[in-house]
Amino acid sequence: MDLYQTFKTPNPIIGVVHLLPLPASPRWGGSLKAVIDRAEQEATALAAGGVDGIIVENFFDAPFPKDQVDAAVISAMTVVVQRLMNLVTIPVGINVLRNDAHSAMAIATCVRAAFIRVNVLTGVMATDQGLIEGCAYDLLRYRRELGSEVKILADVLVKHARPLGSPNLTVAVQDTIERGLADAIILSGWATGSPPTLEDLELARAAAGGTPVFIGSGASWENIHTLIQAADGVIVSSSLKRHGRINQPIDPIRVSRFVEATRRSLAEPARKPGALPAELSPCPE
């Protein structure tokens, strides 16, 4: 995947729009207009703050099905994503939770979105939805059938899940790329808001062999100067919310602060783990 071709930068920052509960979800509020209004506010804040792309998720639809979501969710997400694409000029992607990659590919292809996120492309993961199996076989054939150019960003050992058997990050990365044909991979911590370790990012990047590696969770303006040294891009959400709370809307000030910290870190020479960024280093005597 050529990140510059898609995002106009070799190191994209992708902000997340967490949709309010959609039709057929337990907490659906009854107003699609409210969902659209909140999504448009957040997409505008992200774009104005300088992110290079946006991914839209049905995050507040929990509890999620393992794979196929209700048709009403697909319809609602299609409407919302189309509205956002008419609003912002940066690339938009889709993640249909928990692992409905088929619907994500369909929506993205129809509205000409740039990419999708797939939580379990290969392997088998034990999750709070039960066992989720990889969908690469069906998804890649469906993309070809649609004649689609939508890129697939795939999680490796996805958060809120455990692999069956002993996890081996190197093998999991290689399988996701070589056998699952992912266009880029995503490495997260154990849960939403939890970052991957620098060591795991370095291991994943070495195993990826040039395929882009994204930080998938837990990035903040405090830790991005370290994490981004071992990744090609970042997907960020929790730290951009008001007061850093996941249920709050996007805070434009936090977006700008994160974007500035990331770009400043990318402009600096690589540092040793634990070293302070230049602006925090003690002044020479």
C-alpha positions in Angstrom: 0.0 0.0 0.0 1.4 3.4 -1.0 0.5 5.6 2.0 1.4 8.8 0.1 -0.9 7.9 -2.8 -3.8 7.4 -0.4 -3.2 10.0 2.3 -0.8 12.4 0.7 1.8 11.7 3.4 4.1 8.7 4.2 3.1 8.8 7.8 -0.7 9.3 8.1 -2.6 10.3 11.2 -6.1 8.7 11.0 -8.7 10.0 13.5 -11.7 8.0 14.5 -15.4 9.0 14.4 -17.3 6.8 16.8 -20.9 6.9 15.7 -23.7 7.2 18.3 -25.8 4.1 18.6 -27.4 3.1 15.3 -30.8 1.5 14.5 -31.2 -2.0 15.9 -28.5 -1.5 18.6 -29.5 -1.6 22.3 -28.9 2.1 22.9 -30.3 3.4 19.7 -31.8 6.8 20.5 -34.3 7.0 17.7 -32.8 9.8 15.7 -30.5 9.3 12.7 -30.2 13.1 12.4 -28.6 13.1 15.9 -26.1 10.5 14.7 -25.3 12.4 11.6 -25.0 15.8 13.4 -22.5 14.3 15.9 -20.5 12.6 13.2 -20.3 15.7 11.1 -19.1 17.7 14.1 -16.4 15.2 14.9 -15.2 14.8 11.3 -15.0 18.6 11.0 -13.0 18.8 14.2 -10.6 16.1 13.0 -10.1 17.6 9.6 -9.6 21.1 10.9 -7.1 19.7 13.4 -4.9 18.4 10.6 -5.5 14.6 10.5 -4.7 12.9 7.2 -7.7 10.5 7.2 -10.8 9.5 9.1 -12.2 6.1 9.9 -15.9 5.7 10.9 -16.9 3.0 13.4 -20.2 1.8 14.9 -18.4 1.9 18.2 -21.4 2.6 20.4 -23.5 -0.3 19.0 -22.1 -2.7 21.7 -22.7 -5.5 22.3 -21.6 -6.4 18.8 -22.4 -9.5 16.7 -19.4 -11.6 15.7 -19.8 -10.9 12.0 -22.9 -9.9 10.1 -24.6 -6.7 11.5 -28.2 -5.8 11.0 -29.2 -4.4 7.6 -30.3 -1.2 9.3 -26.8 -0.6 10.6 -25.4 -1.0 7.1 -27.9 1.4 5.7 -27.3 4.0 8.4 -23.5 3.8 8.1 -23.8 4.2 4.3 -25.8 7.4 4.8 -23.4 8.8 7.4 -20.2 8.0 5.5 -21.6 9.5 2.4 -22.4 12.7 4.3 -18.9 12.8 5.8 -17.3 12.3 2.4 -19.2 15.3 1.1 -18.1 17.3 4.1 -14.3 16.7 4.3 -11.6 16.3 1.6 -9.4 13.8 3.4 -9.7 10.0 2.8 -12.5 8.2 4.8 -12.5 4.6 5.9 -14.9 2.2 7.5 -14.9 -0.4 10.3 -18.1 -2.4 10.9 -17.8 -3.9 14.3 -17.1 -6.5 15.4 -15.9 -8.1 12.2 -18.3 -7.5 9.4 -15.7 -6.9 6.8 -18.1 -7.9 4.0 -20.4 -5.1 4.8 -17.5 -2.6 5.3 -16.2 -3.5 1.8 -19.7 -3.1 0.3 -20.2 0.3 1.9 -16.7 1.5 1.1 -17.0 0.4 -2.6 -20.4 2.0 -3.1 -19.5 5.4 -1.6 -15.9 5.3 -2.9 -14.3 5.3 0.5 -10.5 4.7 0.6 -10.1 1.8 3.1 -11.6 -0.5 5.6 -10.4 -1.8 9.0 -10.8 -5.5 9.6 -10.3 -6.8 13.2 -9.8 -10.5 12.4 -8.6 -11.1 8.8 -6.7 -14.3 9.6 -6.5 -16.7 12.4 -9.0 -17.4 15.2 -9.5 -15.0 18.2 -11.4 -15.6 21.4 -13.5 -12.4 22.1 -16.4 -11.3 24.1 -18.5 -12.1 21.1 -17.2 -15.7 21.1 -14.8 -17.2 18.6 -14.2 -15.0 15.6 -12.6 -16.6 12.5 -10.5 -14.9 9.9 -12.5 -13.7 6.8 -9.7 -13.3 4.3 -10.8 -16.0 1.9 -14.3 -14.5 1.4 -13.3 -10.8 1.7 -10.5 -10.9 -0.9 -12.8 -12.7 -3.4 -15.6 -10.2 -2.7 -13.3 -7.3 -3.3 -12.3 -8.8 -6.7 -15.9 -9.5 -7.6 -16.8 -5.9 -6.9 -13.9 -4.6 -8.9 -13.0 -2.5 -5.9 -9.8 -0.7 -5.1 -10.6 -0.3 -1.4 -7.6 -1.0 0.8 -7.7 -3.4 3.7 -6.0 -2.4 7.0 -6.0 -5.5 9.1 -5.4 -5.9 12.9 -2.9 -8.4 14.1 -3.8 -10.0 17.4 -6.6 -7.5 17.8 -7.4 -5.8 21.1 -10.2 -7.1 23.3 -9.3 -10.6 22.2 -6.9 -13.5 22.7 -5.6 -15.9 20.0 -6.2 -19.6 20.3 -2.9 -21.2 21.2 0.3 -19.4 21.9 0.6 -16.0 20.2 3.6 -15.4 18.0 3.6 -11.8 16.7 6.1 -12.4 13.9 4.1 -15.3 12.5 0.8 -13.5 12.9 2.1 -10.4 11.0 3.5 -12.5 8.2 0.4 -14.6 7.9 -1.8 -11.5 7.8 0.3 -10.0 5.0 1.3 -13.1 3.0 -1.7 -15.3 3.4 -4.4 -12.8 4.2 -3.1 -10.2 1.6 -3.6 -7.3 3.9 -2.6 -3.9 2.4 -1.4 -2.7 5.8 -1.4 -4.0 9.4 -2.5 -2.5 12.7 -1.0 -3.3 16.1 -2.9 -2.3 19.2 -2.6 -2.8 23.0 -4.9 -5.2 24.9 -7.9 -2.8 25.0 -9.2 0.5 23.7 -6.9 3.2 25.0 -4.1 0.8 25.6 -1.0 1.3 23.4 1.2 -1.4 21.9 4.7 -1.7 23.3 7.6 -0.2 21.4 9.2 -3.7 21.3 6.1 -5.2 19.7 5.9 -2.4 17.1 9.6 -2.9 16.2 9.0 -6.7 15.9 5.9 -6.2 13.8 7.7 -3.7 11.5 10.6 -6.1 11.0 8.2 -8.9 10.1 6.0 -6.7 7.8 8.8 -6.4 5.3 7.8 -3.0 4.0 4.0 -3.3 4.4 2.8 -0.3 6.4 2.4 -0.7 10.2 -0.2 1.4 12.1 -0.5 2.0 15.8 -4.1 1.0 16.5 -4.8 2.2 20.0 -3.5 4.1 23.0 -1.6 6.8 21.1 -1.5 10.2 22.9 0.5 13.4 22.5 2.6 12.2 25.5 3.7 8.8 24.0 3.5 9.4 20.2 7.1 10.7 20.1 8.3 7.2 21.1 5.7 5.0 19.3 5.8 6.6 15.9 9.5 5.8 15.6 8.6 2.2 15.1 5.4 2.7 12.9 4.4 4.2 9.6 1.1 5.7 10.8 -1.3 6.0 13.7 -5.1 5.5 14.3 -6.1 7.6 17.2 -9.4 8.2 19.1 -9.5 8.1 22.9 -6.9 10.7 23.6 -8.7 13.2 21.2 -11.9 13.0 23.2 -12.9 15.8 25.6 -11.2 15.1 28.9 -9.8 11.9 27.3 -13.0 10.1 28.0 -14.2 7.7 25.3 -17.9 8.6 25.6 -17.2 12.3 25.0 -17.0 14.1 21.6 -13.8 15.0 19.8 -12.0 18.0 21.3 -10.5 20.2 18.5 -7.7 21.4 20.8 -6.6 17.9 21.6 -6.6 17.0 17.9 -4.3 19.9 17.1 -2.0 19.1 20.0 -1.7 15.5 18.9 -1.1 16.3 15.3 1.6 18.8 16.2 3.3 16.4 18.5 3.3 13.6 15.9 4.6 15.8 13.1 7.3 17.3 15.3 8.4 13.7 16.3 8.5 12.6 12.7 10.7 15.6 11.8 13.2 14.8 14.5 16.0 12.2 14.2 15.1 8.8 15.7 15.7 8.7 19.4 16.6 5.8 21.8 13.6 4.4 23.7 12.9 6.6 26.8 14.7 9.6 25.5 12.9 13.0 25.8 11.8 14.9 22.7 13.9 18.0 22.0 11.5 20.5 23.5 11.5 18.6 26.8 15.3 17.9 27.0 17.3 19.8 29.6 19.1 22.9 28.3 22.9 22.5 28.0 24.9 24.4 30.6 
